Amino acid sequence: MTEPIQLKLASESRLDPKPHGGLLTYNPSIELFAGAAGPNTLQVWRSNGQVVIKSSQRGEREVVEAVRWKSDGQFLAVGWSDGVVRLMGLETSKAVHQMTVRKAGQSKITCIGWTKNNAGRRPNPATKSSVTTWERLASQGLDAHGKKAAVDLPRELTFLEIETALPKLSPLPASGGSGDDMFVFTTRASLESLFPPFSPEESDKVDVMIVGTDDGRIHISIYDSFIIGSFNYTLPQPSGKPSSLQLCHHASHPDLSTHMLVFKPSGEDKTRAIYLVPMDLTFIHSSPENLSLLASKTTTLQKLLRYVKQVQMHMIHEWQSTRELPNRFVNSINETLRETGNYGEMNIGQALYHSVVTGHTFPEVKEWLVDQLAERGHKRWDKAVISGLQTLRALVHENFLPALERIGIILSRLLGIARFHELKAEIGFTSAQITKVMDIVSCLMLVGNKIMLLAMEELELFQAFSTWLRHEIDRLASSSITEELSEKEATMEHGKVLAYIQQYLPASPLRHYLSSAPADDAERDRKQAEGGTSLLDLLERQLKKQEAGQLDTGTFPQVEFLCKYLDSKSSSVFEGIAEAEKRSVRFGSLAMIELDHAVSRFDVRLSAVQAADSSEGLTFTAVATEVEENLVYIFRTATTITNGISGSVTKSVTCIVLGNGKVLDLKFLYDDCLLVLWASKGEPLRLIYIPHRSQELGYQAYTSARNITPHVLSNEQVTSLFLNMTMPCEPAFVPAQMEVKEASFNRGKLPPRVCLLGSDMQTYKIFALPEDPFRVPAAGGA
């Protein structure tokens, strides 16, 4: 090889505070890094040290246990000690998704893996080709009009996105919501990150997240927030009592639905043995296109249901705000009228009606209008009602109904999938379930339109009433009737004033839709809705009774009741899908790697080798031990994968002694490159590029650590056989850990990078790696 390449320092930062427990990770596509700024705080920095996000949980008692960026850098997964993995978006410091993987205090989150699997068409064993009949015809240009045919019209129709023709969802007000999603939907940037525009090239990809805990539990979710379920993997023992293992690493390849899980004994900081276990996600392999469509739609549906729930809370809050202050004013004068006893059972509504019709005002009402309510009170009343009703109208028109329209479109897609698979149980839900959910959405659409019409009518009538009320206050407070007051009275819409006093002042009709229903009534109506009659029919019956003025305690028109019922029925669909996918998860044959000394560093890379009717998964595990500081073990584990199911495992190993020095860390970059961070006394830090897939490394069958023959190399041989790169650092800088990132083109071009955290836990250096050496086989390499 030529002289060592000197790497360029891309950036250097001084971290303050120090990342707790060394929890620090670099974004794969943006110059951001995230870590635990102390045990209870998550922080995201720019390379110049500027803090972008700082977040801690309630009470600041929860500890950050694990962090992991999504492969495209859009989200950061953070595992907290309360057993919840929270996904942080780049646009907000609030969690956009939350997944509970265990109860607080039961176990510790040890590992988060996040990857992307291709779920598109795979080669057909009979034809050894993934080209469909349609594509063959299209490639021949067989089009009736002599034009170039579409690449794959059936596929284009499958992934046709109607939602893009709809207006974008509007952000919610910052106040008025509640719960964990209170601030998630309040900005345009946050909404765009949660509901990104459809990308055709991403339609065949499935995001998979694996979360492991120290009690052996494995939690699987797809598409950011769709939970498949939890699994418990234990190590069988000869005594019959299983030994608990904890997930410590996860490896995957986009073209393989089989993932490689790496375990170590639970509760041990140091171990001489690590266990490789294939995990077959056969649901990714078995129904590629439907899975991609189904999972993405159900995940979007989950987010829309969260959005609708927040809109419902805002609607109820705004309606309550329109009634709270007026009710205080009205209750005050009603109590005064009762105490006087001069007018029988007359209330303020009847008194104001009397004033509008006759022009006469009772003395108690005059005192209330002039002395208690007055100009200031009227302004507060006017502002509370008008702003509340206007906001309610906007919430229904801009947020509630548009979200329901999108839900309806998604449900129609799910209904089509259910009918296509009606006789199979592989999707986990039926067309009858989807039809029931669509019925509830239809009810919410009807109720939403009713609310909007009533809000608009009440707003119009209240404005007439408010104008009259202010005129009455001014007239009664004046010693004489001026010409201006007479002109104002002549323009009054007394019919609307009387209509408001009769229909809205005592109790708004909106209460039938936006008040809370008693639990007993809600349970009664829920049982009635389960009886088989269409919920829309039941709702229309209750609406007719209300419009006829009949007393009815039915809860079907209540938005809160309908939203809870929608969540319940949708959850049944989600649980059925998750259960169907969960049945398609299996664990393959375990491969144990045991050495004579405790493992200090290791990394795992999964590669794919495609065959005509199967695939082969090659797992490379690079290991350094605490005692043998200048030695690198590379284990190669091969398993055949047929129809998404892994078979038996074969193991081989090579061992390289890299001259005089010390292995500080090692990481895989791409499928053919192992980078070893090397320190030798009196020499600058080096990165040694080992082509780990090369047959010339002398792999031998692995039985035990005692039977491994090492390849002892001198310093000169290391530099002649492998590509070496030097890293300009101060002599006092000693790396504590290394992280390697591949080249990224998501947001502009970023070269491959190596990130070093110093032993002082404050110095953070990022070096840009040359791209070419990793794309061209090195001497003696793969």
N, C-alpha and C positions, 0 to 999 in steps of 0.2 A: 504494500500500500504506500501511498505518498505520505508526506508529512501530515501530522494531525491538523484538522481544520479548527480554526479558532472561531467559536460561536460569538454572535453579536448579542450584547445585553439589550433586550427590548425595553425593559422597565425595571425599576427597583423601588420598593416601598418600605416604609417604616410603619409597622402595624402598632396601633395604640387603641385599645388595649391588646394584650397578647391573646391569640386564639386559644380558648380553653381546650385542653386535651389534644391540641394539634388539629382540631377540626377546622380545616381550611380547604377550600376547593375553588378552582379557576373555571370561569364560564367557558364552554367550548366554542362559542361563536361571538362573544362580545368581551371587551376588556374590562371585566368585572370579576371580583372574587368575593366569596362569601365564607363566613365562619362564625364560630361561637365567640363573641366578644365578652368573655366571662361566662360563667356557667349558665346564667339565666337569660342571656340576650343573644339574639341573632343579628348579625350586621353584614351589610353588603357594601363593599368599597369599590371605588374606581382605582385604576393603577396610580393615580396621582394622590391617593389617600383620601379623596372626598367621599364622605359617607352618603350612600344612596338610600339605603333602607336600614332602619334600626327597629327591632321588634322584640317584645318580651310578652309572656303570657300573664294572665290575671294574677295579681298578688306577687309576681316575680319570684315564684317558688319553683316553677317548672324548669328543668334543666334540658339543654340541647344535647341530644345523644347521637345524632347522625345527620349529615347533610349530603345532598346529591343534586346536581343540575340535570335537567332533561337534556337529551342529546342535541336538540336545536337551541338550547340556552334560553327558552322562553319561560320556564318555570324552575323554581328551586324547591325540592322536597326537603322538609325539615322534620326530623323525628324528635319529639319531646318526651319528657319523662312521664307525662300524663297518659302515654299510650296512644297519642294522636299524631299522625303524619299530616302536616299542613303544607299545602302547596302555595308558594309565594309567587306572585306575578311581578314583573319588572316595573309595572306602572303603579303599584300600590303596596303599602307596607302591611296591608291586611291579607289574611289567608283567603284565597279564592276557592280552595277546596279543602275539606278536612275528612280524613279517614281514620276511624278508630281501629287500631290493630290489636289492642288488648286493654284491659282495665288498668287504671292507674295503680302503680305499686306492685303489680303481679310479676313483671319481668322488664327487661331493658331492651330497647331497640339496638341491635348490633350492626345491622347492614341494610342499606337501601340500594337496590339495583334498578336501573331505568334504561330500557332499550327499545328498539323499534324492529319489528319483524315484518318481512314481506309476506303478504297473504294473497298474492296474485296467483295467476296460473303457473303451474309447474310443468316440467317436461312430461309428456305422455309416454309411458314405458313402451307402448306399442309402436309409436311413430318416432320416439326419441325427439319430439319437438313440442314446443308449447304453442305453436301457431294453430289457431282455430280454423274451421272450415270457412267461416265468414272472412277471416283475415286473408286466407288464400285467394278467395274470390275478389276481395278488395284489392289485393296486390296485382291482380290481373286487369284491374280497371273495368270490371264488368258492371257498368252502371247504365241504366236505361237511357239516360240523357247524354251519354258520351263523356260525362265528367268523371273526375277522380272520385272514387267511392270513399266513404268514411272508413277509418281504420277498423273500427269495430262498433257498428251501430247498436247491437244488443247491449254491449257494455256501456256505451254512452247513455242509452236509455236507463240502464240500471242506476247509474250514478248521476242522473239528471237532477240538478238542484233548482227546485222551484223557489226556495226561500230567498235566493238572490234577487228575485223580482220584487220582493217585499221591501218596504222602507226599513231602515235600521232601527233596532230597539233604542228607545230614548233612556238616558240615565235617570235614576230616581233621585228625589231630594235627599240631601245629606241628613236631614232630621225626619223622624217619623217612623223609621223602621226599628227592628229589634233583633236580637239574636246574633249568631256568628256571622250572618250575611248582611249585617246592617250597612256596612260601607262598601260591600263588594261591587254593587251595581250603580254606584253614585257618580262614576266618571265615564266619559266616552272611551278613554284609553283602556280602562278595565273591561268594559263591555266588548271592545274589539278583541282583546286577548282571550276572553271567555268564549266569544262567538266569532271565531275567525272566518274569513271568506273561504268558500270551498276551493280546494286545490285538487284538480284532477290527478296530478302525479302522486298525491298522498292517499288516494282512495284505496290503494292496495296495501297500505301499511297499517300495522297495529302497534300502538304503544303498549308496552308491558312494564309494570312496576312490581318488583319483588321486595318485600320487607321481611327481615328476619329478626327474631328476638332470641334472647339467651336461654329460653326454655324449650327451644326446638321448633317453635311455631314459625310458619311461613305464610305470609299474607300476599295474595295475588290480586292485582287490579289491572284493568286495561283502559285505554283512552282517558288517562289522567284520573278519573274518578269513579269508573264503573267497577265495583268490587266483585270479584269472582268468589273469593272465600279464603278461609284459613286452613292450613294443613299442619300436621304434627309429624316430624320425621325423627325417629329414634334409631339408635344403633343396636341391632340385636346382639345379645351376649350369650355365650355358651351356657351360663347359669339360668338363662330364660328371662332375666330381668333386663329390660332395655336400658341403655345408657343414653342420657340426654345430650344432644349436640346443639350447637348454636351456629347459625349462618354467619360466615365472616367474609364471604366474597361471592360474586355472581358474574358469570361470563355468558355471552351469547353471540350469535352471528345472525345478521339480517335474513339469510336464506335458510336458516334452520329453525324449526319450531321446537326443537329440543334445546333446553338451556342447561348450563352446567352450574350446579350449586356446590360451593366449597364450605365444608363444615369443620369445626374443631370442637373438642370436648367443652361442654358448658362450664362456666365459672373458672376456667384456667386462663391466666394471662400468657403463660408459656406452654408450648406443646411441641412434642417431637413428631406428632402425627396429624395429618390433615386428610380429609375424606372428600372425594369427588363423587357427586351423585348427579346423574342426568335426570332432568325433569322434562317430561314430554308434555307439551301443550298441544295435544292432538286436535283440539277444536280449531286451532289456527290452520292446521294442515287439512282437516277434513272438509271444511266448507269455506274456502278462501274468500270468495266475493261476497257471499251473504253475510259472513262474519264481519267483514270490514264495514259493510253498509249497516248491518244490525247494530254493531257496537257503537259506531259513530252516532247513529240516530238516537239510540237509547241514552247515550251520554249527554247529547244535546238536550234531549227531553228532560233529563234530570236537572240540568242547569236552568231550563226554562221553568220547571216547576218551582225551583228555588226562587227564581225571579218573580213568578206569580205570587208566591207566598209573601214576599216582601211588598209587592204592590198592594196586596190585600191588607196588610198591616198599615201601609200608608193611607189607604182609602178609609179605613176605620178611624185612624187617628185624625184625619182631616174632617170627617163627619162629626166626630166627637168635639173637635175644636169649634165647629160652627154652632154647637148646642150648649156648650159649657157656660160661656159668659151670658148669653141670652137667658138661659134657664135660671141663673142666679138673679138676674134682674126681675124676671117674671115671678119667681118664687117669693121674692121679697115683697112685691106689691100684692100678690095673692094672699100672703100671710096677713098683711095690713087690712085687706078687705074682709078677711074672716074675723079678725079681732074686733073690727068695728061692729059687725053684726047688723048693719043698717040695710044691707042689700041681699039678705038671704044667702043663697049659694052662688051668687054672681062671682065670676073670676075676671081677670084682666082682659081676657079675650072678648068676653061679652061687653065689658065696659068700653073697650076700644071700638068695638063694632057699633055700640050706641053712639060714641062720639063721631064716628065717620058718618053715620046716617043722619043724626040730629044736629050735630054741631055743638052739643052740650057735653061738658066734661065734669065728671064727679069730682068733688073737692079732694078726696084721697088720691085720685088718679092725677089731678092737677099738681098736687104737692110732690107726688112721685116723679112726674115728668120734669117739673121745673127745678126742684131742689135736689133730688137724688140722682136722677138720670142726667139731666142737663145736657149741655153741648158736648162735654168731655165723655160722658158715658155713652151718648149716642154714637160718637165717632168710634169708640172702642167696639161697640155692638156692630156697627156697620162694617168695620174693617174685619172683624172676626168672621162674620157670616160671608161676606163677599169674597174675601181671599180664600176662605176654606172651601166654598162651593166652586170657585174657579179652579183651585188646585185639584179638587175631586174630579171635576169635569175633565181636566187635562190628564189626570192619572188614568181614567177610564179610556179616554180617546187615544192617548199617546203610548200608554204602557200596558194596560190590562188587556184590551181587545187585540192589539197587535201580537202580544205574546200568545194569546189563545189561538189566533190564526196560525201561528207557526206550530203550535202544539198539534193543531188539527191536521196540518200537512204531514208532520212526522208520523202521527198515528195512522194516516192513510197509507204511508209507506210500510209501516209495521203490519198493517192489516193485509197488504199485498203479500208480504213475506209469510205471514201466518197461513194464508190461503194456499200459497205455493207449497208449503210444507205441512199441510193440514193432517196428513196421515202419519207424520213422523213426530217423534218426541225430541228431536235433536235441538230445536230452538227454544224449548222451555215455556212457550205460551201458545194460546189458541186465538182464533179469530173472535170467539165469543168474549174473551177477556178484553181485547182491544175495542170491540164494539161497545162494551160497557163503559170503558174510559171515554170513548168518543161521545157517548150519551151525556156523561157528566160535563164534558167540555161544551157541548151544545147548550146545556143548562146555564153554564157560566157565561156563555156568549149572550144568551137571552137576558140574564140578570144584569150583565154589564150594560147592555143597551137600555134596559129599564132604568138603571141608576143614572146613566148619562141624561136621559130625557127628563127624569124627575129633578136632577140637579139643575138643568137648564131652566126648567119651569120655575123651580123654587127661587133661583137667582133672579129671574125676571120679576116675579111677584114681590120678592123681598126688596128689590131696588125701588119699586113703586111704594111699598110700605115704609121703607126707610125715609124716602123723600117726604111722605106725609107726616111721619113721626117727627122729623126735624121741623117741619112747618108748625106742628102743634106745639112743640117746645117753644119755638120763637113767638108764636101767637099768644100762648098763655103767659109767657114771661114779659110780653110787651103791655104797656098800659093802654095802648090804642091800636086799632087796626090800620096799618099803613097801606098805601097803594101797592107797594111791592108785595106784601103778604097776600093781598087780594088777588093780584095777578098770578102768584104761585098757586093759590088755591084753585084758580080757574083751570090750571093745566094739570091738576091731579087726576090720576087714573083710579077713581074710587072703586071701580069694579075689581081691579087687581088688588087694591088694598084690602077690600073685604074678603077676597078669595084667599089671600095670605093669612089673614086673621083666622079664618074658618079652618083652612086645610093644613097650614104649616106652623102657625104660632104655638098651638098646644102640643103638637107632636108631628114631626115631619114624616111623610110616607116613606122616606129613606130608611126609617128604623126597621122596616120589614126586611131590608136587605143588608144593613150594616151594623145591626146590634148583635150582641152575643145571645145565643139560644141556650136555654136551660139544658143541662146534661141529660135529664130524663127525656125531654122532648127530642133531643138529637138522637139518642139511642133508639127511641121508638120509631122515628122516621128512617133511621138507618136500616132497621129490621124490615120496615115496609119496602124500602128500596131494594132489598135483597130478595123480595118475594117474586121477582120475575117481571113485574110491570115496568114499562119504560119510565125512567126517572124524569124524562122530559114531559111525559103525560101527567105524572104526579105533580110536577112543578106547575104546569098550566092550570090544573084544577085548583091549587092553592091560590094562584094569582087571580083567578076568576072570583074566588070567595073574597079575597081582599078588595078587589075592585068593586064588588057588590056591597062592601061595607060589613060583611059578616065577620064576627069574631072567630079567629082561627089561630091556634098556637103552632102551626106548622113551621118547620125549619127549612124546608126545601129551598125557599128563596134566599136564605141567608148565605152570603158569600163565604163566611167563615166555615159553615157546615159543608158547603160544596167543595171548598178547597181542601179541607181535611179528608173528605170522602175521595176526592181525586188523588190525593197523596196515598191514601190507603190502597186504592185499586191499582195505581201505578206501581206501588211498591210490590204488590203481588206479581206483576209482570216482571219487574226487575229481578225479584228473587227467583222466579222460575227460570229466567235466562241464566242467571248466575249458577243455579243448581245444575242446569244442563251442561254448562261449560265446566263446572267443577268435576262432574263425572268423567270428563275427558282429560283430566290431569293425572298423570301417573309418574312414579319414580322408577328409574332404571337401576342397573346393577352398580353397586358401590365399588369404587376403586380407592384403596387406602395407600397413602404415601407415608412411610415412617422412616425417620432418620435416626442417627445415633445421638444427635444433639438437638437442642431446642431451636425451633425455627425463629429467625429474627425478622426476615423479610420474605415476602413471596408475592407473585402476581400470576394471573391466569388469563390465557387467551384461547378462545374457541374459534376454529377455522372450519370451513366447509369444503368438501371435495365431492362434486356432483358425479353420479354415475347414471346409467341408463334407467334403472328401475329403483334406485335407492340413493342415499347420500351417506357420506362418511363424515362423522364429526371428529376432528382432531383437536384435542385439548392439550395445550402446552402449559406446563406449570414451572415457573422459574422460582428457585428457592435458595436462600442464603441462610446459614446457621450462625448461632452466636459464637461458637468456638472456632469454626473453620472460616475465618474472616476473608480469605482470599479465594474462596471456592464458590462456584455457581453450579447448582444442580438444575438440569432441564429435563423434566419428565414429559413424555409424550404418551397420551392416552387416546386410543382409537376405538370408536364404536360405530357400528353400521346402523343407519336409521332407515327403516322401511315403513312407508305410509305414516310417517310421523312418530314411529315407535322405535326406541333405541334397543339395540341388542346387547350381546356380550362385549366385554371390555378387554382390550389387550394393552399392556403397559411396557414402555421401554424408557430408558434413561441415558443421559450423558452427563458427565461431570468434568468441569473445566477449572483448573487452578490457574488464575490470572496473574502470575508473577508475584512480585513482592508489593503488597499494598493491602487495601481493605475495601470490601464491597460495602458502600454506604446505603445503596438502595438499588432496586431494579424494577423496570416497567416495560411492558410490551407496547410497541407502536406499530400499527397496521398488522397484517397477518404474517409478515416475514421479518420482523425486526424486534430484537430484544435490546433494550438500552440498559447498560449497567453503569451506575454512578460509582466512580472509582477514585480512591484517594491513595496517593503514594507519597511517602515522606520526601519533602524537598521539591516536589513537582506540583504543577497546577492541577486543579480538579479536572477529571476527564470523564467523558461519556464514551463507553465502548459499545460499538454496534455489533451484535452477534446475530448472524442469520440463522435463527433457531430451527428453521425447517430444512436446513442443508443436511443431506445424508453424510457429508464428509465430517460431521461432528461426531460420528461414531456411536450412534445409538445402539444400546444393547438391551436385551430383555431384562426387565426389572423383577427381582424376587425379594430382595432385602437390601438394606443399605450396606451390609458387609460385602456384598458381591459386586459393588460398583467399582470399576477401574477408572481412576481419574486421569484426565489428559493434563499433564503438568507442562505449563508453558512459561517461558521466561518473559521478561518485560519486552525484549526485542521481538519475540515471536507474537506477542499480543498486538504490538503495533504493526507487524508485517502481515498478520493473518486477518485482522479485523480493522474496520474503519474506526479511528480514534478522533475525538473532538475535545478540545480544551475549552475551559470556561474561565474567563478572566475574573477572578475574585480576589478580595483581600486575603492575606494569609490567615487572618484571624477568623474568617468566615468558614464555618463547618456546617454543612447541610444536615438537618435532622430528618427531613423527608422530601421526597420528590414526587411530582405529579406530571404526567405527560399528556398533551392534548394533540389530536390529529389536526391537519389543516382543515379550515372551515371556509365555506363560501356562502353561508346563510345571510350574513350582513357585511358584504365586502369580503375580500380575500384576507385570510389570516393564515400565516405559515404554521407548520407544526411547532409546538412550543414545549419547553421543559421548564417547570416551575419548582423552585427550591425554597424551602422554608428553613432559615438558619436555626442553629441550636439555641440561640437566644430567644426564639419564638417571636421575634419582632422583624427581623430582616427577611424580606421576600423578594427574590430575584426571578425574573422571567427572561429566558433566552430563546431566541428564534432559531429553529433548526433549519438547515438547508433541505429543500424538498427532494432534489435530485438523488442524493445518496440513498434515499429510502425507496426510490422507485426503480433503481438499477441494482441488480444483485452484486454484492461485494465479492472480493476474491475468496474463492472457496465457498461461496454462499449459495443460497437457494436459487 
